[in-house]
Amino acid sequence: MFMPGMVVKQKGRWRLMVVVTVEEERITCGWSAAGRFHQQCFPPQVLRICSPAADVWPVS
């Protein structure tokens, strides 16, 4: 079960992302790269949980 604030990783990729929103069959994840914040939707089958909560995620 995914919740906002969890740190996740897409299977087969190196990028760590944080869960922004959870809707029925879509999970919106965000990450920072090259000084910009990016968001993308993923199905839950392609994500792995890396840590249950992101206490230090810089959201500014």
Stockholm file with secondary structure:
# STOCKHOLM 1.0

chainA/1-60         MFMPGMVVKQKGRWRLMVVVTVEEERITCGWSAAGRFHQQCFPPQVLRICSPAADVWPVS
#=GR chainA/1-60 SS CCCTTCEEEETTCCCEEEEEEEETTEEEEEEEETTEEEEEEECGGGEEEEESCCTTCCCC
#=GC SS_cons        CCCTTCEEEETTCCCEEEEEEEETTEEEEEEEETTEEEEEEECGGGEEEEESCCTTCCCC
//
